Amino acid sequence: MTDTTALYDVPGPRTRQRHRRYGVLAVAVLLGLIAWVLYLLFDTEQFTYTKWMPFEYKGIQELLLRGLGNTLKAFGIAAVLSLALGGVLAVGRLSDHRTVRWPATLVVEFFRAMPVLVMIFFIFVALKVQPLPALVAGLTLYNGSVLAEVFRSGVNAVERGQREAAFALGMRKTQVMAHVLVPQAVRAMLPAIISQLVVALKDTSLGYLITYEEFLHAGKLIASNLDYDLPFIPVVMVISPIYIGMCMLLSWFAGWVSRREQRSPKTEAVTVATAGPGALLPGGEPPMAPKP
Amino acid sequence: MNVLTDNFTAYREGFLGTVELTVYSSLLALVLGFVTASFRVAPIGSLRVFGTVWVTVLRNTPLTLLFFAVLLGLPRFGLVLPFKVFAVLALGCYTSAFICEALRSGINTVPKGQGEAARSLGMTFGQTLSLVVLPQAFRSVIPPIGSTLIALAKNSAIAGAFSVTELLGTYKTLNELGYNIVWTFVWIALGYLVITLAISALFHVLERTSGIAR
């Protein structure tokens, strides 16, 4: 309903003119806001040479690049480990044996309900682990549990008939899973998995809070340098586009995969909702847009 | 065990701080999410663009970066407010993007005929949206809004690390006092569980009383 929309009529000439007036007004208000912010920025001397000078130095550029490298390193390790943990926990949750299923459920629910930062701090402060392993462990526990739910709902979303037919052919459960359900589920789950990886990438910035020398940490070092007149705003202006750009790229990739999957006839029936951030609620997945 | 009884005041303050942050930020997020969702379906192009940019940028911003920019950056830029207000602003704006998307997917679940019927009665865009479509959309997105607010409560822990009075922040004082660090964290974890379970229960009730399954 968003673009063809039943919310308003196709505008006639007078309405179009009225909308154009509103549009101009809205643009004027927004431009006014931007101008005000720019005025404040100039007024508080954020564009002086001293504040932007640090970015000309090679040492500072290297510091930023090293920070970015550390961010990507933490993300890479956490992503691989979360996928592995998610797989293990999903197998546990889908198990036929209650002694396996229950502990797995408990672990998944607990780590999904805890703030990531509490886990990271616990590992860092109480277990006295180095910043990088502490960050990676925290991210892995959280994202692994969320991914376990994604995997589980992916496998369950494959049409029942498939499972029944496979069992009827005399396959054992492992075979049904490995040959029939998982290959189909993976295709449908891919967008949800990548979206969860965006969350992991965003959360690597929590490393800043436990003094892991990642991108934001490098920014903070530059920003609190008195020699450059405390360039907080310039640092934010340089760092944010890079951070947001990386996440957007990954989000866009998730969207691209999802659109491609929707066109594919093989996965038509299966849609896996993006994992909710902490869906303790029954049926906590957002309602999917109805298929045309 | 006696970590809790000895420091009940510290824990209570932290707990109430988290609750306060969560409540205020939720209200801000709901209002902003409502406004941006209306922008995103409005007939005026520039508002739609604004809504899209708002959602895309905020959804892809690491929350720590947002906290860094708002709590440490804005004061340098001449805007001085209490840290708690800044924290509510950062959390509320961040979450509003997710609320907006939830609402928008809810708008998509309302049958097209409803909007058309409203229009044929002569309702304007504002009336159609606010009287017919959004009330129904709200009811069908109660669960995802619930999980978004649970995520908000969990995210408020970051405010604690930026020295806003908050549940996670209590560990610092107790650590300095030399209490058993593991037990300190057990009580913090329980505090968060209480909050998230309370939100979950609240939305469960809401869903039972006013949710609709389509």
Interface residues (C-beta under 8 A of the other chain):
Chain A: M1 T2 T5 A6 L7 Y8 D9 P11 H19 Y22 G23 A26 V27 L30 L40 L41 D43 T44 Q46 A113 M114 P115 V116 L117 V118 F121 F122 V125 A126 V198 L201 K202 D203 T204 S205 L206 Y208 L209 L216 G219 K220 A223 L230 F232 I233 V236 I239 S240 Y243 I244 C247 M248 S251 G276 P277 G278 A279 L280 L281 P282 G283 G284 E285 P286 P287 M288 A289 P290
Chain B: R40 V41 P43 I44 G45 S46 L47 F50 T56 V57 R59 N60 T61 P62 L63 T64 L65 F68 A69 L72 G73 R76 F77 G78 L79 F98 E101 A102 R104 S105 G106 I107 N108 T109 V110 K112 G113 Q114 G115 E116 R119 T124 F125 T128 L129 V133 S140 V141 P143 P144 G146 S147 T148 I150 A151 K154 N155 S156 A157 I158 G160 A161 L168 Y171 N175 I181 V182 T184 F185 I188 A189 Y192 L193 T196 L197 S200 F203 H204 E207 R214
